[in-house]
């Protein structure tokens, strides 16, 4: 990565609001999920593992950021969805099958769209 692009990305994250960071995390998770699916299709096992690892790192970070006292039932539901994504992506990694990742991608896209709409309505 060129220095300019790296500096731009670093600055964009450092100056982003919490809401923007949340959306960036979902975008990165979606991107990693798609790349893992492509890697499975092309039988690129190393890339599959790398991308699923990135996806899982993001989901773990999102899960760790949940506040059950403030979020209540919503936080519990999100936690269950994150657990599903971790389980399904692990199955995809072990079995080298993209079908579990397709389920992950549907959940991620739905969550991203929901958060994007919620954030837009707050502004």
Secondary structure, DSSP 4 states (H G I P E B T S, - for coil): --HHHHHHHHHHHHT--HHHHHHHHHHHHHHHHHHHHHHHHTT-HHHHHHHHHHHHHHHHHHHHT--HHHHHHHHHHHHHHHHHHHHHHHHHHHHT-SHHHHHHHHHHHHHHHHHHHHHHHH-
